[in-house]
Amino acid sequence: MQDLRPTVWIGKQGCSDTIIQEIADQLEKRTVVKVKWLQNIEVDPAEVAARAGALLVEVRGRTMVLARRQKK
């Protein structure tokens, strides 16, 4: 996962509905999305994954990796 570059950044506005929709849209096109956020922003990675309908793969510092859920 280290070679994967972040494709979504969460800024001063926090984790808005627009950010969640962007993550969901990217997960439709790719299997894995890397998300980074600012130091002064509190983000709950589990909540972001749940809102985006994704699977939380890894969290390191201020970076999380989300994967597309498998369709049943």
mmCIF file of the N, C-alpha and C atoms, coordinates in Angstrom:
data_MODEL
# 
_entry.id   MODEL 
# 
loop_
_atom_site.group_PDB 
_atom_site.id 
_atom_site.type_symbol 
_atom_site.label_atom_id 
_atom_site.label_alt_id 
_atom_site.label_comp_id 
_atom_site.label_asym_id 
_atom_site.label_entity_id 
_atom_site.label_seq_id 
_atom_site.pdbx_PDB_ins_code 
_atom_site.Cartn_x 
_atom_site.Cartn_y 
_atom_site.Cartn_z 
_atom_site.occupancy 
_atom_site.B_iso_or_equiv 
_atom_site.pdbx_formal_charge 
_atom_site.auth_seq_id 
_atom_site.auth_comp_id 
_atom_site.auth_asym_id 
_atom_site.auth_atom_id 
_atom_site.pdbx_PDB_model_num 
ATOM 1   N N  . MET A 1 1  ? 0.805   -1.199  0.000   1.00 0.00 ? 1  MET A N  1 
ATOM 2   C CA . MET A 1 1  ? 0.000   0.000   0.000   1.00 0.00 ? 1  MET A CA 1 
ATOM 3   C C  . MET A 1 1  ? 0.846   1.260   0.000   1.00 0.00 ? 1  MET A C  1 
ATOM 4   N N  . GLN A 1 2  ? 2.126   1.126   0.279   1.00 0.00 ? 2  GLN A N  1 
ATOM 5   C CA . GLN A 1 2  ? 2.976   2.307   0.337   1.00 0.00 ? 2  GLN A CA 1 
ATOM 6   C C  . GLN A 1 2  ? 3.178   2.943   -1.025  1.00 0.00 ? 2  GLN A C  1 
ATOM 7   N N  . ASP A 1 3  ? 3.124   2.162   -2.085  1.00 0.00 ? 3  ASP A N  1 
ATOM 8   C CA . ASP A 1 3  ? 3.326   2.729   -3.414  1.00 0.00 ? 3  ASP A CA 1 
ATOM 9   C C  . ASP A 1 3  ? 2.067   3.404   -3.952  1.00 0.00 ? 3  ASP A C  1 
ATOM 10  N N  . LEU A 1 4  ? 0.927   3.211   -3.300  1.00 0.00 ? 4  LEU A N  1 
ATOM 11  C CA . LEU A 1 4  ? -0.316  3.843   -3.696  1.00 0.00 ? 4  LEU A CA 1 
ATOM 12  C C  . LEU A 1 4  ? -0.327  5.299   -3.234  1.00 0.00 ? 4  LEU A C  1 
ATOM 13  N N  . ARG A 1 5  ? -0.636  6.207   -4.131  1.00 0.00 ? 5  ARG A N  1 
ATOM 14  C CA . ARG A 1 5  ? -0.674  7.631   -3.794  1.00 0.00 ? 5  ARG A CA 1 
ATOM 15  C C  . ARG A 1 5  ? -2.074  8.032   -3.351  1.00 0.00 ? 5  ARG A C  1 
ATOM 16  N N  . PRO A 1 6  ? -2.178  8.972   -2.399  1.00 0.00 ? 6  PRO A N  1 
ATOM 17  C CA . PRO A 1 6  ? -3.502  9.428   -1.965  1.00 0.00 ? 6  PRO A CA 1 
ATOM 18  C C  . PRO A 1 6  ? -4.256  10.085  -3.123  1.00 0.00 ? 6  PRO A C  1 
ATOM 19  N N  . THR A 1 7  ? -5.524  9.742   -3.261  1.00 0.00 ? 7  THR A N  1 
ATOM 20  C CA . THR A 1 7  ? -6.345  10.329  -4.315  1.00 0.00 ? 7  THR A CA 1 
ATOM 21  C C  . THR A 1 7  ? -7.428  11.235  -3.745  1.00 0.00 ? 7  THR A C  1 
ATOM 22  N N  . VAL A 1 8  ? -7.644  11.187  -2.419  1.00 0.00 ? 8  VAL A N  1 
ATOM 23  C CA . VAL A 1 8  ? -8.624  12.059  -1.765  1.00 0.00 ? 8  VAL A CA 1 
ATOM 24  C C  . VAL A 1 8  ? -7.953  12.689  -0.557  1.00 0.00 ? 8  VAL A C  1 
ATOM 25  N N  . TRP A 1 9  ? -8.118  14.010  -0.429  1.00 0.00 ? 9  TRP A N  1 
ATOM 26  C CA . TRP A 1 9  ? -7.588  14.730  0.721   1.00 0.00 ? 9  TRP A CA 1 
ATOM 27  C C  . TRP A 1 9  ? -8.754  15.382  1.453   1.00 0.00 ? 9  TRP A C  1 
ATOM 28  N N  . ILE A 1 10 ? -8.785  15.216  2.772   1.00 0.00 ? 10 ILE A N  1 
ATOM 29  C CA . ILE A 1 10 ? -9.802  15.854  3.599   1.00 0.00 ? 10 ILE A CA 1 
ATOM 30  C C  . ILE A 1 10 ? -9.167  17.105  4.190   1.00 0.00 ? 10 ILE A C  1 
ATOM 31  N N  . GLY A 1 11 ? -9.761  18.256  3.877   1.00 0.00 ? 11 GLY A N  1 
ATOM 32  C CA . GLY A 1 11 ? -9.186  19.536  4.282   1.00 0.00 ? 11 GLY A CA 1 
ATOM 33  C C  . GLY A 1 11 ? -9.885  20.164  5.472   1.00 0.00 ? 11 GLY A C  1 
ATOM 34  N N  . LYS A 1 12 ? -9.829  21.486  5.529   1.00 0.00 ? 12 LYS A N  1 
ATOM 35  C CA . LYS A 1 12 ? -10.357 22.254  6.657   1.00 0.00 ? 12 LYS A CA 1 
ATOM 36  C C  . LYS A 1 12 ? -11.850 22.044  6.877   1.00 0.00 ? 12 LYS A C  1 
ATOM 37  N N  . GLN A 1 13 ? -12.576 21.786  5.817   1.00 0.00 ? 13 GLN A N  1 
ATOM 38  C CA . GLN A 1 13 ? -14.025 21.626  5.925   1.00 0.00 ? 13 GLN A CA 1 
ATOM 39  C C  . GLN A 1 13 ? -14.423 20.315  6.599   1.00 0.00 ? 13 GLN A C  1 
ATOM 40  N N  . GLY A 1 14 ? -13.464 19.428  6.768   1.00 0.00 ? 14 GLY A N  1 
ATOM 41  C CA . GLY A 1 14 ? -13.753 18.141  7.395   1.00 0.00 ? 14 GLY A CA 1 
ATOM 42  C C  . GLY A 1 14 ? -14.323 17.149  6.397   1.00 0.00 ? 14 GLY A C  1 
ATOM 43  N N  . CYS A 1 15 ? -14.941 16.137  6.913   1.00 0.00 ? 15 CYS A N  1 
ATOM 44  C CA . CYS A 1 15 ? -15.454 15.055  6.075   1.00 0.00 ? 15 CYS A CA 1 
ATOM 45  C C  . CYS A 1 15 ? -16.906 15.342  5.699   1.00 0.00 ? 15 CYS A C  1 
ATOM 46  N N  . SER A 1 16 ? -17.083 16.092  4.634   1.00 0.00 ? 16 SER A N  1 
ATOM 47  C CA . SER A 1 16 ? -18.416 16.489  4.199   1.00 0.00 ? 16 SER A CA 1 
ATOM 48  C C  . SER A 1 16 ? -19.047 15.409  3.325   1.00 0.00 ? 16 SER A C  1 
ATOM 49  N N  . ASP A 1 17 ? -20.311 15.605  2.984   1.00 0.00 ? 17 ASP A N  1 
ATOM 50  C CA . ASP A 1 17 ? -21.011 14.663  2.104   1.00 0.00 ? 17 ASP A CA 1 
ATOM 51  C C  . ASP A 1 17 ? -20.353 14.613  0.729   1.00 0.00 ? 17 ASP A C  1 
ATOM 52  N N  . THR A 1 18 ? -19.784 15.730  0.297   1.00 0.00 ? 18 THR A N  1 
ATOM 53  C CA . THR A 1 18 ? -19.098 15.778  -0.989  1.00 0.00 ? 18 THR A CA 1 
ATOM 54  C C  . THR A 1 18 ? -17.870 14.863  -0.997  1.00 0.00 ? 18 THR A C  1 
ATOM 55  N N  . ILE A 1 19 ? -17.121 14.873  0.094   1.00 0.00 ? 19 ILE A N  1 
ATOM 56  C CA . ILE A 1 19 ? -15.940 14.006  0.215   1.00 0.00 ? 19 ILE A CA 1 
ATOM 57  C C  . ILE A 1 19 ? -16.365 12.539  0.203   1.00 0.00 ? 19 ILE A C  1 
ATOM 58  N N  . ILE A 1 20 ? -17.416 12.216  0.942   1.00 0.00 ? 20 ILE A N  1 
ATOM 59  C CA . ILE A 1 20 ? -17.911 10.840  0.997   1.00 0.00 ? 20 ILE A CA 1 
ATOM 60  C C  . ILE A 1 20 ? -18.352 10.392  -0.390  1.00 0.00 ? 20 ILE A C  1 
ATOM 61  N N  . GLN A 1 21 ? -19.039 11.267  -1.122  1.00 0.00 ? 21 GLN A N  1 
ATOM 62  C CA . GLN A 1 21 ? -19.482 10.920  -2.472  1.00 0.00 ? 21 GLN A CA 1 
ATOM 63  C C  . GLN A 1 21 ? -18.290 10.722  -3.404  1.00 0.00 ? 21 GLN A C  1 
ATOM 64  N N  . GLU A 1 22 ? -17.261 11.546  -3.267  1.00 0.00 ? 22 GLU A N  1 
ATOM 65  C CA . GLU A 1 22 ? -16.050 11.399  -4.082  1.00 0.00 ? 22 GLU A CA 1 
ATOM 66  C C  . GLU A 1 22 ? -15.371 10.051  -3.815  1.00 0.00 ? 22 GLU A C  1 
ATOM 67  N N  . ILE A 1 23 ? -15.299 9.659   -2.543  1.00 0.00 ? 23 ILE A N  1 
ATOM 68  C CA . ILE A 1 23 ? -14.704 8.361   -2.194  1.00 0.00 ? 23 ILE A CA 1 
ATOM 69  C C  . ILE A 1 23 ? -15.520 7.239   -2.826  1.00 0.00 ? 23 ILE A C  1 
ATOM 70  N N  . ALA A 1 24 ? -16.845 7.322   -2.707  1.00 0.00 ? 24 ALA A N  1 
ATOM 71  C CA . ALA A 1 24 ? -17.720 6.293   -3.286  1.00 0.00 ? 24 ALA A CA 1 
ATOM 72  C C  . ALA A 1 24 ? -17.559 6.226   -4.804  1.00 0.00 ? 24 ALA A C  1 
ATOM 73  N N  . ASP A 1 25 ? -17.473 7.389   -5.456  1.00 0.00 ? 25 ASP A N  1 
ATOM 74  C CA . ASP A 1 25 ? -17.294 7.425   -6.910  1.00 0.00 ? 25 ASP A CA 1 
ATOM 75  C C  . ASP A 1 25 ? -15.967 6.799   -7.320  1.00 0.00 ? 25 ASP A C  1 
ATOM 76  N N  . GLN A 1 26 ? -14.903 7.102   -6.584  1.00 0.00 ? 26 GLN A N  1 
ATOM 77  C CA . GLN A 1 26 ? -13.598 6.536   -6.916  1.00 0.00 ? 26 GLN A CA 1 
ATOM 78  C C  . GLN A 1 26 ? -13.575 5.028   -6.684  1.00 0.00 ? 26 GLN A C  1 
ATOM 79  N N  . LEU A 1 27 ? -14.284 4.556   -5.668  1.00 0.00 ? 27 LEU A N  1 
ATOM 80  C CA . LEU A 1 27 ? -14.325 3.118   -5.399  1.00 0.00 ? 27 LEU A CA 1 
ATOM 81  C C  . LEU A 1 27 ? -15.071 2.351   -6.487  1.00 0.00 ? 27 LEU A C  1 
ATOM 82  N N  . GLU A 1 28 ? -15.958 3.028   -7.218  1.00 0.00 ? 28 GLU A N  1 
ATOM 83  C CA . GLU A 1 28 ? -16.631 2.380   -8.343  1.00 0.00 ? 28 GLU A CA 1 
ATOM 84  C C  . GLU A 1 28 ? -15.654 2.140   -9.492  1.00 0.00 ? 28 GLU A C  1 
ATOM 85  N N  . LYS A 1 29 ? -14.656 3.036   -9.628  1.00 0.00 ? 29 LYS A N  1 
ATOM 86  C CA . LYS A 1 29 ? -13.699 2.951   -10.722 1.00 0.00 ? 29 LYS A CA 1 
ATOM 87  C C  . LYS A 1 29 ? -12.469 2.121   -10.372 1.00 0.00 ? 29 LYS A C  1 
ATOM 88  N N  . ARG A 1 30 ? -12.089 2.077   -9.087  1.00 0.00 ? 30 ARG A N  1 
ATOM 89  C CA . ARG A 1 30 ? -10.896 1.353   -8.636  1.00 0.00 ? 30 ARG A CA 1 
ATOM 90  C C  . ARG A 1 30 ? -11.279 0.442   -7.482  1.00 0.00 ? 30 ARG A C  1 
ATOM 91  N N  . THR A 1 31 ? -10.391 -0.429  -7.129  1.00 0.00 ? 31 THR A N  1 
ATOM 92  C CA . THR A 1 31 ? -10.681 -1.327  -6.013  1.00 0.00 ? 31 THR A CA 1 
ATOM 93  C C  . THR A 1 31 ? -10.199 -0.754  -4.685  1.00 0.00 ? 31 THR A C  1 
ATOM 94  N N  . VAL A 1 32 ? -9.196  0.150   -4.723  1.00 0.00 ? 32 VAL A N  1 
ATOM 95  C CA . VAL A 1 32 ? -8.608  0.696   -3.502  1.00 0.00 ? 32 VAL A CA 1 
ATOM 96  C C  . VAL A 1 32 ? -8.443  2.209   -3.645  1.00 0.00 ? 32 VAL A C  1 
ATOM 97  N N  . VAL A 1 33 ? -8.756  2.938   -2.565  1.00 0.00 ? 33 VAL A N  1 
ATOM 98  C CA . VAL A 1 33 ? -8.598  4.392   -2.535  1.00 0.00 ? 33 VAL A CA 1 
ATOM 99  C C  . VAL A 1 33 ? -7.833  4.758   -1.270  1.00 0.00 ? 33 VAL A C  1 
ATOM 100 N N  . LYS A 1 34 ? -6.861  5.651   -1.408  1.00 0.00 ? 34 LYS A N  1 
ATOM 101 C CA . LYS A 1 34 ? -6.081  6.124   -0.266  1.00 0.00 ? 34 LYS A CA 1 
ATOM 102 C C  . LYS A 1 34 ? -6.532  7.545   0.063   1.00 0.00 ? 34 LYS A C  1 
ATOM 103 N N  . VAL A 1 35 ? -6.829  7.780   1.349   1.00 0.00 ? 35 VAL A N  1 
ATOM 104 C CA . VAL A 1 35 ? -7.351  9.072   1.800   1.00 0.00 ? 35 VAL A CA 1 
ATOM 105 C C  . VAL A 1 35 ? -6.421  9.642   2.861   1.00 0.00 ? 35 VAL A C  1 
ATOM 106 N N  . LYS A 1 36 ? -6.085  10.924  2.736   1.00 0.00 ? 36 LYS A N  1 
ATOM 107 C CA . LYS A 1 36 ? -5.245  11.628  3.722   1.00 0.00 ? 36 LYS A CA 1 
ATOM 108 C C  . LYS A 1 36 ? -6.023  12.800  4.273   1.00 0.00 ? 36 LYS A C  1 
ATOM 109 N N  . TRP A 1 37 ? -5.711  13.207  5.509   1.00 0.00 ? 37 TRP A N  1 
ATOM 110 C CA . TRP A 1 37 ? -6.368  14.376  6.082   1.00 0.00 ? 37 TRP A CA 1 
ATOM 111 C C  . TRP A 1 37 ? -5.380  15.225  6.853   1.00 0.00 ? 37 TRP A C  1 
ATOM 112 N N  . LEU A 1 38 ? -5.758  16.509  7.060   1.00 0.00 ? 38 LEU A N  1 
ATOM 113 C CA . LEU A 1 38 ? -4.912  17.474  7.746   1.00 0.00 ? 38 LEU A CA 1 
ATOM 114 C C  . LEU A 1 38 ? -4.736  17.117  9.214   1.00 0.00 ? 38 LEU A C  1 
ATOM 115 N N  . GLN A 1 39 ? -3.637  17.611  9.799   1.00 0.00 ? 39 GLN A N  1 
ATOM 116 C CA . GLN A 1 39 ? -3.348  17.327  11.208  1.00 0.00 ? 39 GLN A CA 1 
ATOM 117 C C  . GLN A 1 39 ? -4.357  17.942  12.162  1.00 0.00 ? 39 GLN A C  1 
ATOM 118 N N  . ASN A 1 40 ? -4.908  19.088  11.818  1.00 0.00 ? 40 ASN A N  1 
ATOM 119 C CA . ASN A 1 40 ? -5.811  19.766  12.735  1.00 0.00 ? 40 ASN A CA 1 
ATOM 120 C C  . ASN A 1 40 ? -7.273  19.335  12.569  1.00 0.00 ? 40 ASN A C  1 
ATOM 121 N N  . ILE A 1 41 ? -7.532  18.310  11.777  1.00 0.00 ? 41 ILE A N  1 
ATOM 122 C CA . ILE A 1 41 ? -8.877  17.800  11.550  1.00 0.00 ? 41 ILE A CA 1 
ATOM 123 C C  . ILE A 1 41 ? -9.014  16.434  12.217  1.00 0.00 ? 41 ILE A C  1 
ATOM 124 N N  . GLU A 1 42 ? -10.096 16.249  12.963  1.00 0.00 ? 42 GLU A N  1 
ATOM 125 C CA . GLU A 1 42 ? -10.375 14.952  13.578  1.00 0.00 ? 42 GLU A CA 1 
ATOM 126 C C  . GLU A 1 42 ? -11.255 14.145  12.634  1.00 0.00 ? 42 GLU A C  1 
ATOM 127 N N  . VAL A 1 43 ? -10.759 12.989  12.226  1.00 0.00 ? 43 VAL A N  1 
ATOM 128 C CA . VAL A 1 43 ? -11.490 12.112  11.317  1.00 0.00 ? 43 VAL A CA 1 
ATOM 129 C C  . VAL A 1 43 ? -11.533 10.725  11.926  1.00 0.00 ? 43 VAL A C  1 
ATOM 130 N N  . ASP A 1 44 ? -12.721 10.114  11.918  1.00 0.00 ? 44 ASP A N  1 
ATOM 131 C CA . ASP A 1 44 ? -12.878 8.741   12.370  1.00 0.00 ? 44 ASP A CA 1 
ATOM 132 C C  . ASP A 1 44 ? -12.896 7.845   11.134  1.00 0.00 ? 44 ASP A C  1 
ATOM 133 N N  . PRO A 1 45 ? -11.796 7.138   10.862  1.00 0.00 ? 45 PRO A N  1 
ATOM 134 C CA . PRO A 1 45 ? -11.724 6.318   9.649   1.00 0.00 ? 45 PRO A CA 1 
ATOM 135 C C  . PRO A 1 45 ? -12.843 5.286   9.528   1.00 0.00 ? 45 PRO A C  1 
ATOM 136 N N  . ALA A 1 46 ? -13.258 4.695   10.637  1.00 0.00 ? 46 ALA A N  1 
ATOM 137 C CA . ALA A 1 46 ? -14.337 3.702   10.590  1.00 0.00 ? 46 ALA A CA 1 
ATOM 138 C C  . ALA A 1 46 ? -15.651 4.351   10.143  1.00 0.00 ? 46 ALA A C  1 
ATOM 139 N N  . GLU A 1 47 ? -15.892 5.565   10.610  1.00 0.00 ? 47 GLU A N  1 
ATOM 140 C CA . GLU A 1 47 ? -17.112 6.278   10.215  1.00 0.00 ? 47 GLU A CA 1 
ATOM 141 C C  . GLU A 1 47 ? -17.079 6.651   8.737   1.00 0.00 ? 47 GLU A C  1 
ATOM 142 N N  . VAL A 1 48 ? -15.932 7.107   8.258   1.00 0.00 ? 48 VAL A N  1 
ATOM 143 C CA . VAL A 1 48 ? -15.784 7.458   6.844   1.00 0.00 ? 48 VAL A CA 1 
ATOM 144 C C  . VAL A 1 48 ? -16.041 6.230   5.981   1.00 0.00 ? 48 VAL A C  1 
ATOM 145 N N  . ALA A 1 49 ? -15.462 5.095   6.358   1.00 0.00 ? 49 ALA A N  1 
ATOM 146 C CA . ALA A 1 49 ? -15.658 3.854   5.601   1.00 0.00 ? 49 ALA A CA 1 
ATOM 147 C C  . ALA A 1 49 ? -17.123 3.450   5.587   1.00 0.00 ? 49 ALA A C  1 
ATOM 148 N N  . ALA A 1 50 ? -17.780 3.539   6.728   1.00 0.00 ? 50 ALA A N  1 
ATOM 149 C CA . ALA A 1 50 ? -19.190 3.165   6.812   1.00 0.00 ? 50 ALA A CA 1 
ATOM 150 C C  . ALA A 1 50 ? -20.056 4.080   5.951   1.00 0.00 ? 50 ALA A C  1 
ATOM 151 N N  . ARG A 1 51 ? -19.803 5.381   6.007   1.00 0.00 ? 51 ARG A N  1 
ATOM 152 C CA . ARG A 1 51 ? -20.592 6.342   5.222   1.00 0.00 ? 51 ARG A CA 1 
ATOM 153 C C  . ARG A 1 51 ? -20.383 6.156   3.729   1.00 0.00 ? 51 ARG A C  1 
ATOM 154 N N  . ALA A 1 52 ? -19.171 5.766   3.337   1.00 0.00 ? 52 ALA A N  1 
ATOM 155 C CA . ALA A 1 52 ? -18.869 5.584   1.917   1.00 0.00 ? 52 ALA A CA 1 
ATOM 156 C C  . ALA A 1 52 ? -19.222 4.181   1.426   1.00 0.00 ? 52 ALA A C  1 
ATOM 157 N N  . GLY A 1 53 ? -19.600 3.302   2.336   1.00 0.00 ? 53 GLY A N  1 
ATOM 158 C CA . GLY A 1 53 ? -19.926 1.931   1.953   1.00 0.00 ? 53 GLY A CA 1 
ATOM 159 C C  . GLY A 1 53 ? -18.687 1.152   1.565   1.00 0.00 ? 53 GLY A C  1 
ATOM 160 N N  . ALA A 1 54 ? -17.570 1.451   2.227   1.00 0.00 ? 54 ALA A N  1 
ATOM 161 C CA . ALA A 1 54 ? -16.290 0.832   1.894   1.00 0.00 ? 54 ALA A CA 1 
ATOM 162 C C  . ALA A 1 54 ? -15.792 -0.027  3.051   1.00 0.00 ? 54 ALA A C  1 
ATOM 163 N N  . LEU A 1 55 ? -14.759 -0.772  2.772   1.00 0.00 ? 55 LEU A N  1 
ATOM 164 C CA . LEU A 1 55 ? -14.103 -1.604  3.768   1.00 0.00 ? 55 LEU A CA 1 
ATOM 165 C C  . LEU A 1 55 ? -12.808 -0.911  4.177   1.00 0.00 ? 55 LEU A C  1 
ATOM 166 N N  . LEU A 1 56 ? -12.621 -0.701  5.479   1.00 0.00 ? 56 LEU A N  1 
ATOM 167 C CA . LEU A 1 56 ? -11.408 -0.061  5.990   1.00 0.00 ? 56 LEU A CA 1 
ATOM 168 C C  . LEU A 1 56 ? -10.289 -1.095  6.018   1.00 0.00 ? 56 LEU A C  1 
ATOM 169 N N  . VAL A 1 57 ? -9.246  -0.880  5.215   1.00 0.00 ? 57 VAL A N  1 
ATOM 170 C CA . VAL A 1 57 ? -8.150  -1.829  5.097   1.00 0.00 ? 57 VAL A CA 1 
ATOM 171 C C  . VAL A 1 57 ? -7.040  -1.520  6.077   1.00 0.00 ? 57 VAL A C  1 
ATOM 172 N N  . GLU A 1 58 ? -6.637  -0.243  6.139   1.00 0.00 ? 58 GLU A N  1 
ATOM 173 C CA . GLU A 1 58 ? -5.467  0.123   6.941   1.00 0.00 ? 58 GLU A CA 1 
ATOM 174 C C  . GLU A 1 58 ? -5.535  1.597   7.340   1.00 0.00 ? 58 GLU A C  1 
ATOM 175 N N  . VAL A 1 59 ? -5.020  1.891   8.525   1.00 0.00 ? 59 VAL A N  1 
ATOM 176 C CA . VAL A 1 59 ? -4.882  3.277   8.985   1.00 0.00 ? 59 VAL A CA 1 
ATOM 177 C C  . VAL A 1 59 ? -3.472  3.439   9.521   1.00 0.00 ? 59 VAL A C  1 
ATOM 178 N N  . ARG A 1 60 ? -2.765  4.438   9.016   1.00 0.00 ? 60 ARG A N  1 
ATOM 179 C CA . ARG A 1 60 ? -1.426  4.773   9.505   1.00 0.00 ? 60 ARG A CA 1 
ATOM 180 C C  . ARG A 1 60 ? -1.343  6.275   9.626   1.00 0.00 ? 60 ARG A C  1 
ATOM 181 N N  . GLY A 1 61 ? -1.221  6.733   10.862  1.00 0.00 ? 61 GLY A N  1 
ATOM 182 C CA . GLY A 1 61 ? -1.139  8.173   11.077  1.00 0.00 ? 61 GLY A CA 1 
ATOM 183 C C  . GLY A 1 61 ? -2.381  8.875   10.584  1.00 0.00 ? 61 GLY A C  1 
ATOM 184 N N  . ARG A 1 62 ? -2.223  9.756   9.635   1.00 0.00 ? 62 ARG A N  1 
ATOM 185 C CA . ARG A 1 62 ? -3.339  10.520  9.068   1.00 0.00 ? 62 ARG A CA 1 
ATOM 186 C C  . ARG A 1 62 ? -3.673  10.055  7.658   1.00 0.00 ? 62 ARG A C  1 
ATOM 187 N N  . THR A 1 63 ? -3.498  8.770   7.431   1.00 0.00 ? 63 THR A N  1 
ATOM 188 C CA . THR A 1 63 ? -3.786  8.185   6.125   1.00 0.00 ? 63 THR A CA 1 
ATOM 189 C C  . THR A 1 63 ? -4.571  6.898   6.313   1.00 0.00 ? 63 THR A C  1 
ATOM 190 N N  . MET A 1 64 ? -5.598  6.718   5.482   1.00 0.00 ? 64 MET A N  1 
ATOM 191 C CA . MET A 1 64 ? -6.361  5.469   5.523   1.00 0.00 ? 64 MET A CA 1 
ATOM 192 C C  . MET A 1 64 ? -6.497  4.903   4.122   1.00 0.00 ? 64 MET A C  1 
ATOM 193 N N  . VAL A 1 65 ? -6.616  3.597   4.065   1.00 0.00 ? 65 VAL A N  1 
ATOM 194 C CA . VAL A 1 65 ? -6.822  2.903   2.804   1.00 0.00 ? 65 VAL A CA 1 
ATOM 195 C C  . VAL A 1 65 ? -8.188  2.234   2.871   1.00 0.00 ? 65 VAL A C  1 
ATOM 196 N N  . LEU A 1 66 ? -9.011  2.519   1.861   1.00 0.00 ? 66 LEU A N  1 
ATOM 197 C CA . LEU A 1 66 ? -10.352 1.958   1.773   1.00 0.00 ? 66 LEU A CA 1 
ATOM 198 C C  . LEU A 1 66 ? -10.445 1.074   0.543   1.00 0.00 ? 66 LEU A C  1 
ATOM 199 N N  . ALA A 1 67 ? -11.203 -0.007  0.651   1.00 0.00 ? 67 ALA A N  1 
ATOM 200 C CA . ALA A 1 67 ? -11.386 -0.922  -0.471  1.00 0.00 ? 67 ALA A CA 1 
ATOM 201 C C  . ALA A 1 67 ? -12.868 -1.061  -0.771  1.00 0.00 ? 67 ALA A C  1 
ATOM 202 N N  . ARG A 1 68 ? -13.149 -1.416  -2.005  1.00 0.00 ? 68 ARG A N  1 
ATOM 203 C CA . ARG A 1 68 ? -14.514 -1.651  -2.426  1.00 0.00 ? 68 ARG A CA 1 
ATOM 204 C C  . ARG A 1 68 ? -15.029 -2.922  -1.775  1.00 0.00 ? 68 ARG A C  1 
ATOM 205 N N  . ARG A 1 69 ? -16.261 -2.894  -1.295  1.00 0.00 ? 69 ARG A N  1 
ATOM 206 C CA . ARG A 1 69 ? -16.868 -4.092  -0.701  1.00 0.00 ? 69 ARG A CA 1 
ATOM 207 C C  . ARG A 1 69 ? -17.214 -5.072  -1.821  1.00 0.00 ? 69 ARG A C  1 
ATOM 208 N N  . GLN A 1 70 ? -17.070 -6.336  -1.534  1.00 0.00 ? 70 GLN A N  1 
ATOM 209 C CA . GLN A 1 70 ? -17.419 -7.383  -2.502  1.00 0.00 ? 70 GLN A CA 1 
ATOM 210 C C  . GLN A 1 70 ? -18.923 -7.505  -2.601  1.00 0.00 ? 70 GLN A C  1 
ATOM 211 N N  . LYS A 1 71 ? -19.421 -7.601  -3.822  1.00 0.00 ? 71 LYS A N  1 
ATOM 212 C CA . LYS A 1 71 ? -20.863 -7.764  -4.029  1.00 0.00 ? 71 LYS A CA 1 
ATOM 213 C C  . LYS A 1 71 ? -21.210 -9.230  -3.807  1.00 0.00 ? 71 LYS A C  1 
ATOM 214 N N  . LYS A 1 72 ? -22.334 -9.442  -3.142  1.00 0.00 ? 72 LYS A N  1 
ATOM 215 C CA . LYS A 1 72 ? -22.761 -10.810 -2.852  1.00 0.00 ? 72 LYS A CA 1 
ATOM 216 C C  . LYS A 1 72 ? -23.769 -11.294 -3.836  1.00 0.00 ? 72 LYS A C  1 
# 
